[in-house]
Amino acid sequence: MLYIFCDSDNGVTTPGTLYQTTSTWPANGDRWSSIANAIANATIQGLADDLTFLIQGTADFSAFSLSALTSALSVTIEGDATGAVWDSSKATILGASGIGGSIATALAVPVTIKNLQCDTAISSGTPRGIYCNGTGAVVINSVKFKNRSSSVTGASAIHGSTAATNVTAYNCISDGSYYTGTSASGGINLQTATVGNFYNCVFRGTGTGATNPDNCVNCAFFGFATQGGSSGNYKYCATVNGTGTNPITVSNWASVFVDYTNFDYRLLAGAALIGAGIGPASDANVPTTDIAGNPRSGTTTDAGAAMYVASAGIPIAWLVA
């Protein structure tokens, strides 16, 4: 395994060391100034190894594609943004130049993307948070998408092309509520050739929640005009149509999340998603931790990306007793 460190704030275009073999964050001179520069490096492109790109802090990478890493055995893109609350200091800007607005996997080897915050606000094209356009399997784990453009339509947080084989997402959150038009998605848009499995994800948008999903478990879709996909594709999910096996009914989304208008997708006490999902003891594909690393266990669990965690403060009743 080779670790390649990227930090746009370090001001170093050419690092002192090409790559590291330990995941310990290196000295400033050993970091790449951007993931785009690292991917473009001819030596890195020729490395026949498992490559992990570690991203720290604020970064503006515009749109980037992994297609040049054809010698890699596998590729991982890993950030340091964890939890169900947006952290502006750790946002990865996609498509800031108005081109693409996506992370394109484009490889025949496995790709893993985890702990990223993807912020897209381009005014042209069809922005996609992660564009699965390679034949290698893609795993998306604990990734947050904020799609803020109001002038483009047809966008989606996770998109699978006809070239893709299978996509699996765990603990992801997407807010595409700024998109306009009936074709706007903000959620999942898979071509029929792509196999898609989604566990404990939250999608908010204005068009179709999911197109051609094969398996959605413990997920929440809200704000959409239509849901998409057959009822058999949904299990323990809250959808606009209330379809699938053991559907979750939500009458007021403001009673579910702490503050979704400001991208705070932690669960409120009494939320309909609490205890409404199937647990990892009953479905081994359900993740054993949530987006913040809190453990999931047992036969039932909370739906959505974040487990409900009670406040650690002193109960108000004690203060007034």
Buried (B, 14 or more C-beta within 10 A) or exposed (E): EBBBBBBBEBEBEEBEEBBBEEEEBBEEEBBBBBBBBBBEBEEBBEBEBBBBBBBBBBBBBBBBBBBBBEEBEBBBBBBBBBBBBBBEEBBBBBBBEBBBBBBBBBBEBBBBBBBBBBBBBBEEBBBBBBBBBBBBBBBBBBBBBBBBBBEBBBBBBBBBBEBBBBBBBBBBBBBBBBBEEEBBBBBBBBBEEBBBBBBBBBBBBBBBBBBBBBBBBBBBBBBBEBBBBEBEBBBBBBBBBBBBEEBBEBEEBEEBBBEBEEBBBBBBEEBBBBEBBBBBBEBEEBBEBBBBEBEBEEEBBBBBBBBBEEEEEEEEEEEEE
